[in-house]
């Protein structure tokens, strides 16, 4: 009931902004218009930047971090503030390319005086540039935060935009984004390239302490025995994450069990299951289907999960946020894709390989081929298949 009311309200506000003089914002002289070159922005005049990515899932956020790194490189002396939702804070915390991370709570009941103080301070301090990464879906609240900041330049992608509008009235610069097949990292970089920010480093920005690494190793050693960490005795540790909110993207548990059994039998792998909250039934199904010992990580905060994944030799998973979390902590991944092409979404680099069911029937990915690729990633070069993406 609430959603259609909310959508109707947003549509009316946006139409008003698009037509009313108060809603017509234009970039100041010297700032890039829709067709202005990136060099039109004077780097010396940018001292405070507001970056907003406070919607979508944490995998989508991590795909934005190379663009944030590019902004830092373009404006090395600027103060960069990043706005995220509370569920994104664990992966944004300590990002090396920003000066502060602000939490925007979706629910009004969760706001505390400290949070309110941060945003009051933000509105009082002049912001020279606001960047909104609405590259996956559109967030009204993200645009509103950027608009209320008072930044003379508010920059975001020209698409996607709101229903019934051909441009975003909150932006002074609707940045053209290249259409067609394109990795999501590149789409995010397209936004900041418009002000001359770019990078060849496409790795995710994520800060992990040595204590978090040590605690991750301890969890594996307590659960699976032996030593944790790549190249240590006790057999390789293969972490498996089997859940996803979309059943079409979920590799069948019975087939995943065959992969686990073969890796354990042929490569002495220790299998570590990493369930998400609410996936107890899937965990039981996997336990019933495997014949090898299955070690299950108890539910724990996201950053502790990241520490455990960091200590593993390989993560086998579906196309979900944990895939990108593993890439952020430098753990190789082997992922299953069906509803979206991994050429656009998988973590970049040869250390991350993906199976793609072109028919969108994920069960058509054969377990035997999965085992061969996983074995190659664990160091058995006899069983590899060429390419980062294996299409079936």
N, C-alpha and C positions, 0 to 999 in steps of 0.2 A: 504493500500500500504506500509506503513512504517513498520508494524509488521514483514512481511516476510523478509524484508531487514535486520532489526535489528536481527532477529533470525539467519539468515545466517551468519551475522558478528560474533555474539556470538559463534556460533558453530565452526567457523574457528579459533577464538582466543583460544577457549578451547582445540581444537585438537592440536594447536601449543604448548600450555602450557603443555599438557599431554606428548608431545614427546620431547620438547626442554629442554636442561639442565637448562636454566634460569627459566623454569617453574617447575622444579623438586625441591620442597622444602621438607626437612626432619626435623623432630623434633630434637632438640639438645640433647646431652647426658643427661640422667636423666629424660627426658620427655617421656610420654607414647607413644609408637608406636601403631599400629593398634591392636596388641595383648598384649600391656603392661598393667599392673594392675593400678588401680587408685592411689595406694600408690606411684607410680613412680614420681608423681609430688610433689616437695618439697614446701609445703605451705609457708615456710619462704622466698622462692625465688620469690613468686608472690606478687608484690606490686601494679601493675596496670593491670586492666582487662577491656577489651573493649567488650561490649555486643551489638549485632546487631540484631534488630528485626524491620526493617523499611519497611516491606511490609505486604501484607494481610490486614485483617480488624481489627478493634479495639477489637472485641471479641476474635480473635486469639491472639492478643497481651496480653490481660488479662489472657488468659490461659497459658501464658509463665511466668507470675509473680511469681508463686510458685517456679519455677526453678531459677529465679533471687534471690529470698529469700534464696534458698539453697546455691547459690554461696556466698552470704553475710555471711551466717553461716559458710561456709567452709573457707573463707578468710576474717575474720572480720576486719583486719587492712588494707586491700587493697583498692585502689582507684578504684571505679567502674564507668565507663562511659557507658551510654546507648545511642545508636543511633536509632532514629525513624524518620518516615516521619512526615510532618507537621500535617496531619490529625490525627496522633496518639498522638501528643504532649499533647492534653488535658487530655488523660487518663494516660499518663506517667508522667505528671507534678507532682512534689513533691513525687514521689515514694520513700517510706522510706528506700528502700534497695540499692539505688544508690546515688552517690555523684553529678552527673551532667547528664543532658539530652541534647543531641545534636540533632539538626534537620537537616536531609538530604533532601533537596528539590528535587523532581523529575524533575521539570522544571528549566532550567538554569536561566530563567527570574526572579525567585523568590529569588535567592541568594542575600543576602545583605552583606556588608563588615563584619558585626559582625559574620554572619554564616561562612563566609570564614575564618575569624580569628580563630574561634573555631577549624575548621578542620586542618588549618595549625599548630596550637598548638598541636593538637592531633598527627599529623605526626612527630612533633619535639620531643614530649615526648615519651620515650620508653614505649612500651606496652609489658607486659610479657605473656599475654594470651588473645586471641581473641576468642569469642564464637559466633557462627552464628546459630540462631534458624530457619533454613530452614526445619521446620517439617511439614508444610502444603503444601506449594508449593516452587518452587525454585526461588531465587532472585540472578541474576547475580551481581547486584550492591552491594548487601550485602556481597557477597564473595569478590568482588573487594575491598571494604572498608577494610575488614579484612586483605586481602593480602597486601594492600598498607600501613597498619599500621606498618608493619615490625615486628609484634609479632613473636617470635620464635616458639610459639605454636598457631596454628590456628585450632580450633576444631569445627566440625559440624557433623550433622547426615549423615551416609553413604547413606541413602535414604530419600527422593527422590534425584536423581542426574540429571545431564544434559543429553539431548538426545545423544545417540551414545557413551556414556562414562560409564564405570563401576565403576568409582571412581571420586572424586572431586579433581582436581589438585591444587585448592587453599588451601586445608586443609593439614596440617601436620598430623592430626589425623582424619580419617573418622570413627566416632563413630558408632559401631553397634547399631541399634535400633530394639527392639523386634517387630516382625511382628504379625499380627493377631489382634483380637478385643482388643482394649486397649484405655483407655481414653487419650485424647489429652494432658492433664496435665502430665500424666505419660510418654508420648512420649517426652515431653520437658524435664522432669526430667531425662530421660534416657541419654540425652546428657551430663548433668553435673554430673550425677552419675559416669561417667567415670573418674572424677578427685576427687571422694570422697565426692561430695556435694549432700546432700539429705535433705528432710524435711517431717515431717508428717503434717505440716500445709498447706493444699491445698486451703486456702482462697486466694482471689485475692488481690494483692497489689495495693491499691488506697488510696490516702490521700485526705481527705475532711475537710475543715475548718468549724468552728462553724458558721461563717458568711454564708457560702454556705448552711448549714443546715437550718439556720433561713430564708434565702431568699426562699428556697424551701417550707417551711411551709407557708410563706406569700402568695406565688402564689396560693396554694391550698385553703387557707382561703379566698382569694379574689375571686376565681373562684367558689368554691363550698359551701362557707359559713361554719359555725361551726368551730371547732378546727381541726388542722391537727396534725397527729402523732398518733402512735399506742396506743390504749386504751383511747383516748380522746373522749369527747362527740361529737355528730353530725353524727354518723354513720361511718362505716369503709370506707376508700377511696380505691377504686379499680382502678388502672391505667390500661389502655389498649393501647397496641401498635399493630397496625393492618397491618403494611406494611412489605414488604421485596422485594428485587430485583428479586427473583425467585418466579413466580406465583405458582409453585408447592408446595412451602413452606408456602403459605398464607391461613390461615383458612378463609373460606368464611365469608364475612361481614354479610350476613343474619343470619348465625348461631352464630356469635359473638354477634350480636344484641340480640338474644334470651338469651344468657348468661347474658348480661348486664341487660336486663329487669327482669330476674328471681332474680338476686342478689339484684337489687334495691327493688323489690317487697317483697321478703322474708326475706331479711337481712338488709334493709334500707341502702344499700351501695350507696355511691356517686361515680358516674362513671366519670373518668377523662381520656379523650382521649389525647394521646401524638403522634401527627403526625410528621413524618419526612419531610424535604423539598421535594416537588414534590408529596406529597400524598394528596393534597387537594381534588382530585376527590374521593378517597377512604373515606376521612373524610365525604364528603357530602353523600356518599352512606350509611355510618354508621348512620349519623344523620337521614336520611330518613327511616332507618329500625328500629330504636329504638323508643320505646314509653316513656321511662324514660328520664328525663333531662340529657343531655350529655354536660359535661364541657370540653372545648378544651383548651389545653395549647398552647399559641402562640409560633411561632418559636423563639428559643433562643439558645445561645451557648450550647455546649455539657455538660459542667460542671454545668451549671444552670439546664439543664434537669436532670442531676444526683441528684441535690439537691431536685428537685420536686419528683423524684422517691423515694428518701430516706424517704420523708415524707409520702409516701403512705403505706397502709397496705399490699398491694399485687399488683404485676404486672402480668397481663395476656397478653401473647405475642406469636409471632411466633419465630421460630428458627433463631434469628438474633442477631446483636451486642448488642442491648438494653437489651436483656436477661442477658448477662454477665455484662453489666453496672449495672443493678439492683443488681446482686449478689455481685458486688464489693462494693456497698453502703449498703449491709446487708438487702436488702428488699426481702422478700419471692417472689418466682416466680412460675407461672404455665404456661408451654409453650407447643406449638404444634409442632410436628416433623413428617416429612414424608420421606424426601430424605436421611436422615442420622440418625443413631441410637443414641438416647439421652444417652445411656449407655456410649458412647464415647465422647459426646459433651456437655451434659447439665452441668450446674454448680454443683459441688459436694455438698452433704449434704441433709439432710431430709427437710430442708427449701425450697428446690427447687424440684418441682414435674413436671412431663412431661407426655403428651399423645403422643404415637407413633403409627401412622398409618402404620402398617407393610406392607400393600399393596401399600404404597406410595400414596394413595388417601386420602388426608388430610380431605376431606369432610366427610369421614366415622367416624370421631370422633364425637360422639353424644353430643349435647349441654347439655342435662340433666345430663349426667355423669360429664361433665366439671363443671356444677354448684354444684354438690354434693362435688366434690373434693375442689373447691374454697371455699365452705361453711365451710368445715372441716378446711381449712387453715386459715379461718377468725375466727375460734374458736368454730364452731358448730360440736362437735365430733360425733354427731349422723349420719352425712352424709359422713363419710370418706370412702375411699377405700384403702386397704393396698398397700404398696410399693411406692417407689419414681417414678417408671415408670409404667404407665398404657398402656398396649399394646392392640390395638383394630384391 
